[in-house]
Amino acid sequence: MEPVALVEHAPFAELKPPFTPMEAQTEASRCLDCGGPYAPAPCSVACPSGIDVPGFIKALRRGESQRAGQIVFSANPLAGTCARVCPTPVLCEGACVLSHVGQRPVAIGRLQRTAADAVANRAAFTAPAGGGGRVAVVGAGPSGLVCASELARLGHQVTIYDENPAPGGLIRYAIAPYRQRVAPLEDEIEPLRQAGVAFRFNTRLTGRSAFLALEAECDAIFLGIGLGADVNPELPGQNLFGVWQALPFIRALKDGHPPLVGRSTVVIGGGNTALDAAREALRLGSDQVTVIYRRDRRSMPAYPYEVSEAEAEGVRFHWLAAPVRFVGDAWLERVECQYQELATGADGRVRPQPVPGALFSIAAENAILAIGQTARAQFTEWVPGLRFEQGRLAVDDNTGQTDNPRYFAAGDAVGGVSVVQAVQSAKRAAQAIHRYLAGED
């Protein structure tokens, strides 16, 4: 893992800044170029999108940045985005051989950014003329864009529908800007436009009739619908000024309208979104940012390295605590919490339980609720055969096909916690749709 850089607390200072050409060649020279015909390099195996990591790094070492870019985009249409937002310490960099011999792993993420940024036409391709099926892609997030790209390459006619005014889904609206603002998303989408993929923005598909109409026009439908709104705990005082849900908070940042924060901010939640909100609150000017999580540190769903980086930047953590109400007169003044303890239930699962009477308060001018997102369960009412299991749309793991054979899905709706995992599952679903349209089992 690269040492944590204590960046200036500016809302849009990038967490993984680009290398200069000289820095890129120097870093690329550290790669051992491991792997071979009988055993692929561990970093490539760890990359969900299957990028030839030693291959593009070797090209950078030789000064062949265009070739390096072609390599990364041939495997991942969102290679530039993934270079910025991937959890590389638990993927490619975590698998780097150097990290197992006491050395810093190669900075693969930043090298991939160098390679991707060097290619002017990104993943440009020419779609085969004529033939193919008609596929509707619902959702222009990472999984929808990648599925559309793969299907267009295979010669299918693809139309993407999205309720937002612009493409990108969580990349554009929900990934904190210190990771990625918008670029290079537009450049990565342009090849789809050039290949004939049609976009229908500001189009919200709701109700059975909308999907019946879609089924009449298309041979297959891909659902890249992601997750829904933030979970609403409906706590007393939640409507006070200064109390935010995580997604609107981050979207305001992405839209260029950063919220005004006070000197103290409390973030409720234990996932990666909670940490993003906390670290952005620091960058917006909060002197004291505290994350409250109802379980212990080991139980946090956030990546451990993210927790360590947040601590290094000054974020405080309060384990085994949960908010019970927000207190203030119009504006938030403090968050009242209750201590929790972990107890094993009759089903053997460990759950937090409130400790009776163990209350405490934290002074706060802002609070951000980041306790998860709801599933889009309404789709089961609109599309026969869809079902959800534990909040995720049920699909075949190998194909992404739902119980309704015309419908496929990938991305956050079916599980996964990163953009690159959405890329992987969307590529798999696109290949399955291609086989389905060819009449294969």
Residue pairs with C-beta under 8 A, 6 or more apart in sequence:
1 89
1 93
1 94
1 99
1 104
1 105
1 305
2 93
2 104
2 105
2 107
3 104
4 308
4 309
4 312
4 313
6 312
6 313
7 13
7 15
7 178
7 313
9 282
9 283
9 284
9 285
10 283
11 177
11 178
11 253
11 258
11 280
11 283
11 284
12 177
12 178
12 181
13 178
13 283
14 84
14 178
14 179
15 178
15 179
16 83
16 84
16 109
16 110
16 113
16 179
17 110
18 110
18 113
18 114
18 117
19 27
19 107
19 110
19 111
19 113
19 114
21 63
21 65
21 114
24 60
24 65
24 110
24 111
24 114
25 60
25 61
25 63
27 106
27 107
27 110
27 111
28 57
28 58
28 60
28 61
28 106
28 111
29 61
30 98
30 106
31 54
31 57
31 58
31 61
31 106
32 97
32 98
33 41
33 54
33 57
33 58
34 41
34 42
34 54
34 97
35 41
35 42
35 44
35 54
41 53
41 54
42 95
42 96
42 97
43 53
43 54
43 92
43 93
43 95
43 96
43 106
43 108
44 50
44 51
44 52
44 53
44 54
44 92
45 95
46 91
46 92
46 94
46 95
47 53
47 75
47 91
47 92
47 420
48 91
48 418
48 420
48 421
48 423
48 424
49 75
49 76
49 79
49 82
49 420
49 423
49 424
49 427
50 75
50 76
50 424
51 71
51 72
51 75
51 76
51 79
51 112
52 71
52 75
53 92
53 108
55 71
56 67
56 68
56 69
56 71
56 72
56 111
56 112
56 115
57 68
57 106
57 108
57 111
59 65
59 67
59 68
59 71
59 115
60 68
60 111
60 114
60 115
65 114
65 115
65 118
65 119
66 118
66 119
68 114
68 115
68 118
69 79
69 115
69 116
69 117
69 118
69 119
69 122
70 119
71 115
72 79
72 83
72 112
72 115
72 116
73 79
73 116
73 119
73 122
73 123
74 123
76 82
76 146
76 420
76 423
77 122
77 123
77 145
77 146
77 149
77 150
77 188
77 191
77 423
78 142
78 145
78 146
78 171
78 188
78 419
78 423
79 112
79 115
79 116
79 123
79 188
80 113
80 116
80 117
80 122
80 184
80 187
80 188
81 142
81 171
81 180
81 184
81 185
81 188
81 419
82 112
82 419
82 420
82 423
83 109
83 110
83 112
83 113
83 115
83 116
84 109
84 113
84 179
84 180
85 171
85 175
85 179
85 180
85 418
85 419
86 92
86 109
86 418
86 419
86 420
87 303
87 305
87 306
87 418
88 94
88 108
88 109
89 303
89 305
90 303
90 305
91 420
92 108
92 109
93 99
93 105
93 106
93 107
93 108
93 109
94 105
96 105
96 106
96 108
98 104
98 105
98 106
99 105
116 122
116 184
117 184
121 191
122 184
122 187
122 188
122 190
122 191
123 149
123 188
123 191
124 190
124 191
124 194
125 152
125 153
125 191
125 195
126 195
127 152
127 153
127 155
127 195
127 196
128 154
128 155
129 155
130 155
131 155
132 154
132 155
132 156
132 157
132 437
133 156
133 157
133 218
133 219
133 220
133 433
133 437
134 156
134 157
134 159
134 217
134 218
134 219
134 220
135 148
135 151
135 156
135 157
135 158
135 159
135 218
135 219
135 220
135 221
135 222
135 433
135 437
136 158
136 159
136 161
136 214
136 217
136 218
136 220
136 221
136 222
137 144
137 147
137 148
137 151
137 158
137 159
137 160
137 161
137 221
137 222
137 224
138 144
138 161
138 162
138 205
138 214
138 221
138 222
138 223
138 224
138 225
139 160
139 161
139 162
139 169
139 223
139 224
139 225
139 226
139 411
140 160
140 161
140 162
140 164
140 167
140 168
140 169
140 199
140 201
140 224
141 162
141 168
141 169
141 170
141 171
141 224
141 226
141 411
141 412
141 422
142 169
142 170
142 171
142 224
142 411
142 419
142 422
142 423
142 426
143 224
143 226
143 410
143 411
143 412
143 413
143 422
143 423
143 425
143 426
143 429
144 160
144 162
144 169
144 222
144 224
144 411
144 426
145 160
145 167
145 168
145 169
145 188
145 189
145 192
145 224
145 426
146 422
146 423
146 426
146 427
146 430
147 222
147 224
147 408
147 410
147 426
147 427
147 429
147 430
147 433
148 158
148 160
148 192
148 197
148 222
149 191
149 192
149 195
149 197
149 430
150 426
150 427
150 430
150 431
150 434
151 158
151 430
151 433
151 434
152 158
152 192
152 195
152 196
152 197
153 195
154 430
154 434
156 433
156 434
156 437
157 196
158 196
158 197
158 198
159 197
159 198
159 199
159 200
159 218
160 167
160 192
160 197
160 198
160 199
160 200
161 200
161 203
161 205
162 169
162 199
162 200
162 201
162 203
163 202
163 203
163 204
163 205
164 172
164 173
164 201
164 202
165 201
165 202
166 172
166 201
167 185
167 189
167 199
167 201
168 182
168 185
168 189
169 224
169 226
170 226
170 412
170 419
171 180
171 185
171 419
172 182
172 185
172 254
173 247
173 250
173 251
173 254
174 247
174 250
174 251
174 254
174 273
175 250
175 254
175 276
175 419
176 250
176 253
176 276
176 277
176 279
176 280
177 253
177 254
177 280
178 276
178 279
178 280
178 283
179 276
181 254
182 254
193 199
205 211
205 214
206 378
206 382
207 382
208 381
208 382
208 383
210 382
211 221
211 382
211 383
214 221
215 221
215 406
219 406
219 437
220 406
220 407
220 408
220 433
220 436
220 437
221 406
221 407
221 408
222 407
222 408
222 409
222 410
222 429
222 430
222 433
223 379
223 393
223 402
223 407
223 408
223 409
223 413
224 409
224 410
224 411
224 413
224 422
224 426
225 376
225 379
225 393
225 409
225 411
225 413
226 376
226 411
226 412
226 413
227 373
227 374
227 375
227 376
227 412
227 413
228 373
228 374
228 375
228 376
229 245
229 247
229 373
229 374
230 245
230 246
230 247
230 248
230 369
230 370
230 371
230 372
230 373
230 374
231 369
231 371
231 372
231 373
231 374
232 238
232 245
232 369
233 323
233 369
233 371
235 323
235 324
235 325
235 326
236 324
236 325
236 326
237 243
237 325
237 326
237 327
237 328
237 332
238 326
238 369
240 326
240 328
240 330
240 331
240 332
241 328
241 330
241 331
241 332
242 262
242 328
242 331
242 332
242 364
242 365
242 366
242 367
243 326
243 332
243 366
243 367
243 369
244 259
244 366
244 367
244 368
244 369
245 368
245 369
246 269
246 273
246 274
246 277
246 368
246 369
246 370
247 273
247 373
249 259
249 277
249 280
249 368
250 273
250 276
250 277
250 280
252 258
252 259
253 259
253 280
258 284
259 284
259 366
260 284
261 281
261 284
261 285
261 286
261 365
261 366
262 286
262 364
262 365
262 366
263 285
263 286
263 287
263 288
263 365
264 286
264 287
264 288
264 289
264 290
264 362
264 363
264 364
264 365
264 366
265 278
265 281
265 286
265 288
265 289
265 290
265 364
265 365
265 366
265 367
265 368
266 289
266 290
266 291
266 292
266 323
266 335
266 362
266 364
266 366
266 367
266 368
267 274
267 277
267 278
267 281
267 289
267 290
267 291
267 292
267 367
267 368
267 370
268 274
268 291
268 292
268 293
268 322
268 323
268 335
268 367
268 368
268 369
268 370
268 371
269 277
269 291
269 293
269 369
269 370
269 371
269 372
270 291
270 293
270 294
270 295
270 299
270 300
270 301
270 302
271 300
271 301
271 302
271 370
271 372
272 301
272 302
272 303
272 306
272 417
273 370
274 291
274 293
274 302
274 368
274 370
274 371
275 291
275 302
275 306
275 307
275 310
275 315
277 368
277 370
278 289
278 291
278 310
278 315
278 368
279 289
279 309
279 310
279 313
279 315
281 289
281 366
281 368
282 289
282 313
282 314
282 315
286 366
288 316
289 314
289 315
289 316
290 315
290 316
290 317
290 318
290 362
290 364
291 310
291 315
291 316
291 317
291 318
292 318
292 321
292 322
292 323
292 335
292 337
292 362
293 299
293 300
293 317
293 318
293 319
293 320
293 321
294 320
294 321
294 322
294 340
294 352
295 319
295 320
295 340
295 342
295 352
296 319
296 320
296 342
297 307
297 317
297 319
299 342
300 307
301 417
307 317
310 317
311 317
318 337
318 362
320 339
320 340
320 341
320 342
320 352
321 337
321 338
321 339
321 340
321 360
322 337
322 338
322 340
322 352
322 354
323 335
323 336
323 337
323 367
324 336
324 337
324 338
324 359
325 335
325 336
326 332
326 334
326 335
326 336
326 367
327 333
327 334
327 335
327 336
327 361
328 334
331 365
332 364
332 365
332 366
332 367
333 363
333 364
333 365
334 361
334 362
334 363
334 364
335 361
335 362
335 364
335 367
336 359
336 360
336 361
337 359
337 360
337 361
337 362
338 354
338 355
338 358
338 359
338 360
339 354
339 355
339 358
339 359
339 360
340 352
340 353
340 354
340 355
341 352
341 353
341 355
342 350
342 351
342 352
342 353
343 350
343 351
343 352
343 353
344 350
344 351
345 351
375 388
375 391
375 392
375 393
375 413
376 393
376 413
377 388
379 386
379 393
380 386
380 387
380 388
383 404
383 407
384 404
385 402
385 403
385 404
385 405
385 407
386 393
386 394
386 402
386 403
386 404
386 407
387 393
387 394
387 402
387 403
388 394
392 413
392 414
392 415
393 402
393 409
393 413
393 414
394 402
394 403
394 414
395 401
395 402
395 408
395 409
395 410
395 414
396 402
396 432
398 428
398 432
399 408
399 428
399 429
399 432
400 408
400 409
400 410
400 414
400 425
400 426
400 428
400 429
400 432
401 407
401 408
401 429
401 432
401 436
402 408
402 409
405 436
408 429
408 432
408 433
408 436
409 429
410 422
410 425
410 426
410 428
410 429
411 422
411 425
411 426
412 422
414 425
416 422
416 425
